[in-house]
Amino acid sequence: MSEPHVTLDPRGLDPVQQKLRGPLEEQLTSALQAATGRVRADYAGEPVEQVCQRLLDETRAGLHPDIAAGFNPDMDEFCRVAVAIVRGDEG
């Protein structure tokens, strides 16, 4: 598994949001990668759905509360990362 990365959809962003897109993607990606490492290290046979939810919870915990509150990722992508953890795929 390659390291997960967050990419924000640029559609509908105003100019200020567009300027902040790169740094925000970096912060979200960093939080997701850290969460992936923690979840992978602590994985003990839980089902994919539980791993997926834990990835989301751990990622949000690594973000500023205002950013975490607005973070609504593509859950299919989060679950793809969870499947890789369950299968034991390494990053």
N, C-alpha and C positions, 0 to 999 in steps of 0.2 A: 504494500500500500504506500503510495506517495503521501507526503505530508499534506494534510487538508489545507485548503485555502478558501477564504471568503471573498467573493466578488459581488459587489453591489450592482443592482440594476440601475443604469444611469437614466432610464426613462422617467420623466416626471420630476427630476431634480432641478431646483432653481440654481442660479449661478453660484450662490454661497455654498449650497450643499454640494455642488459639483466640485468646488475647490477643496472641500473637506473630504471628498470621497476617498482619495488615496490614503491619507492618514487614518481614516476610520477603517478602511479595509485592512490596513496593517494591524491596527489594534484588535479588530475582530479575529483576524487570522491568528495572531499571537495567542489570544485567549483560547481559541479552538484547539490550537496545537498543544498548548499546556494542558487543557482538559483531556485531550486524546491521550497524552502521555500518562496522566494520573489514572484515567479509567483503564487504560491498557495494563498498567502496573498492578492495579487492584482487581482485575477481572477474575471472577471465581465461578464461571459457568452460568451467569445470569442469561436470561433470554434477550434476544436482540432488542425488543421493545424497551426493556428496562435499561439496557446499555445506551440506547438512543436517548432516552429521557435523561439519563445521568450526564451524557455528553452535553445536552442542552443546559441542564442545571449548572454543571461545572463551568461551562463557557460563560454563562450569564454571571456567575459568581466572580469571575475574573475581570468583569467590566465595571466601569463606573455605573452606579444605579440608574442614572438617566439614560445611558446608552443601553444598558441591559433591558430596561423597560420597553424600549423601542425596537429591540432586536427580535425580528420574526423571520428566522431562517427558513430555507427550503428544507422541510423535514425529510424529504426523500434523500437529500444529500447527507443529512446528519445520520440517517439510518444506514446509508451506504458505508459511512465510516464505522458505524456500530457493527455492521456485518463483518467488516474487515477485522475488527477487534475480536469478535466471536470466533472467526476462522483462524485467528492467530497470525494474520498477515502482518508483516513488519513494515514500518515506514522507512 
